Amino acid sequence: METSDRSDEPPAREIRPEPEKLNDADLQAHVREIDSKCKNPELRTLEVYEYLKKSNFTTWDICCFCVNWLGTMSIVWPWLLEPTKVLSGLVYRAHYFFNDKILGEESKLS
């Protein structure tokens, strides 16, 4: 059987484990391995939060940005599309129908 040396072929995709099929020990080992290679989502969030605390954005501003940014990123990561539609619907519902409080007028990030 011949192998191809063509550089225009896409690289073989890595087989990713399915989290639901991993036992606790294997899942913890997998998480440690990934976290040793890059920052986890919580650390990334804390870095952005520390930066945003220096701004005049409200918590509502940040919420609106996050939901709309997820929508933008769903072009790159299609698995975000459906959850983002749900979140976007909640944000717009709150904006137009939670009239007891003007969203965005709450205190700034602290």
C-alpha positions in Angstrom: 0.0 0.0 0.0 1.4 3.4 -1.0 1.6 6.3 1.3 1.1 9.9 0.2 3.8 12.6 0.7 1.5 15.3 -0.7 1.8 18.5 1.3 -1.6 19.7 0.2 -3.4 17.0 2.1 -4.9 18.1 5.4 -3.3 16.5 8.4 -5.1 13.5 10.0 -7.5 14.6 12.7 -6.6 13.7 16.3 -9.0 11.3 17.9 -10.6 13.2 20.8 -11.9 11.3 23.9 -15.6 11.6 24.6 -15.9 13.0 28.2 -19.0 11.0 28.9 -17.1 7.7 28.2 -14.1 8.5 30.5 -14.0 7.2 34.1 -13.1 9.8 36.8 -9.4 9.0 36.9 -9.0 9.1 33.1 -11.1 12.4 32.9 -8.9 14.0 35.6 -5.7 12.9 33.8 -7.0 14.3 30.6 -7.9 17.6 32.2 -4.4 17.8 33.8 -2.8 17.1 30.5 -4.7 19.8 28.7 -4.2 22.3 31.5 -0.5 21.7 31.4 -0.5 22.9 27.8 -2.7 26.0 28.0 -4.7 28.1 30.4 -8.1 26.8 31.4 -11.3 28.8 30.8 -11.5 30.0 34.4 -7.9 31.5 34.3 -8.7 33.1 31.0 -11.9 34.6 32.4 -10.0 36.0 35.5 -7.5 37.7 33.3 -10.1 39.3 31.2 -12.1 40.3 34.3 -9.0 41.9 35.9 -8.6 44.0 32.7 -12.3 44.9 32.5 -12.4 46.0 36.1 -10.4 49.0 35.1 -13.1 50.1 32.6 -16.4 51.8 32.9 -18.3 48.8 31.7 -21.3 47.5 33.7 -22.0 43.8 34.3 -24.8 44.1 31.8 -22.4 45.6 29.2 -20.2 42.6 29.6 -23.1 40.1 29.5 -24.3 41.6 26.2 -20.8 41.6 24.7 -20.2 37.9 25.7 -23.5 36.7 24.2 -22.9 38.6 20.9 -19.3 37.6 20.8 -20.3 33.9 21.1 -22.6 34.5 18.2 -19.8 35.9 16.2 -17.6 33.0 17.1 -20.2 30.4 16.1 -19.0 31.0 12.5 -15.7 29.5 13.6 -17.1 27.0 16.1 -20.5 25.9 14.9 -21.2 23.9 18.1 -21.7 27.4 19.7 -24.6 28.4 17.5 -27.6 26.7 19.2 -26.6 27.5 22.8 -25.8 31.1 21.7 -29.3 31.5 20.2 -30.8 30.6 23.6 -28.6 33.0 25.5 -29.2 35.8 23.0 -32.9 35.3 23.3 -32.6 35.6 27.1 -30.5 38.8 26.8 -32.9 40.5 24.4 -35.9 39.3 26.5 -34.4 40.9 29.6 -33.6 44.1 27.6 -37.1 44.6 26.3 -39.3 43.1 29.0 -37.5 43.4 32.4 -38.7 47.0 32.7 -38.5 47.2 36.5 -34.8 48.0 36.3 -32.9 49.7 33.5 -30.2 47.2 32.7 -26.8 48.7 32.4 -27.5 51.3 35.1 -26.3 49.0 37.8 -22.9 49.5 39.5 -19.7 49.1 37.5 -17.5 46.0 37.8 -15.7 45.9 41.2 
